[in-house]
Amino acid sequence: MNILSQKDCFQLMCDMQMPEHIVAHSLQVCRVAACLADHLDSKGNHLDNQLLQAAALLHDITKSRSFETAENHALTGGQQLAELGYPEVGNLVRQHVRLDDYSDPQAISEAVIVNYADKRVLHDRIVSLDERMRYIQERYGTEPQHKQRIQLLWDKTQVLEKQMFKELPFSPEALYHHLNELDISSEIANYRMICPQSANGSR
């Protein structure tokens, strides 16, 4: 299995011209995913933390491009990573908006964690599912069919959240207090070292 290091992820983000606000969002998603994986792993879930963290960092790899193309960035991000030789990472990225299977909420996989972690981060802030849903509905739920689809997705995510936190020693509301420290400005500085173009605004 090929898994990218953080440096490799940053290089790919740079190659894809990822703006720094999406880098900051991705870092926070990775932070949430890593925290959940650490605690769930201690319960015997046998998660691949390196795979999970690479997918969390790269889940929005084609997001900025999608603003112009209107492509499904989850699908194209997963496809691009598979084509680059990282099919396992791509499989998780492909499912970060909608999971392939919601039939067994007790199956806590790397895909479930990345999917859920993304839904707990609004821009670069860690928020509740409700706050994130309100934002998604306001931004993407302008058409009735879109609003209905988003609500259905959130209902399924709430079921996953309840199941996941049954195995955790804290509540969804207390997640923030269990996260590892993260200096976003320092991590962005590390990104700029790999991608100096981002510092002068050309990226």
Sequence and secondary structure as in RCSB ss.txt:
>XXXX:A:sequence
MNILSQKDCFQLMCDMQMPEHIVAHSLQVCRVAACLADHLDSKGNHLDNQLLQAAALLHDITKSRSFETAENHAL
TGGQQLAELGYPEVGNLVRQHVRLDDYSDPQAISEAVIVNYADKRVLHDRIVSLDERMRYIQERYGTEPQHKQRI
QLLWDKTQVLEKQMFKELPFSPEALYHHLNELDISSEIANYRMICPQSANGSR
>XXXX:A:secstr
     HHHHHHHHHHTT  HHHHHHHHHHHHHHHHHHHHHHTTT    HHHHHHHHHHTTTTHHHHHHH   HHH
HHHHHHHHTT HHHHHHHHTSSS S  S TT   HHHHHHHHHTTEETTEE  HHHHHHHHHHHH  SHHHHHHH
HHHHHHHHHHHHHHHHTSSS GGGGGGGS    HHHHHHHHHHH GGGGGT  
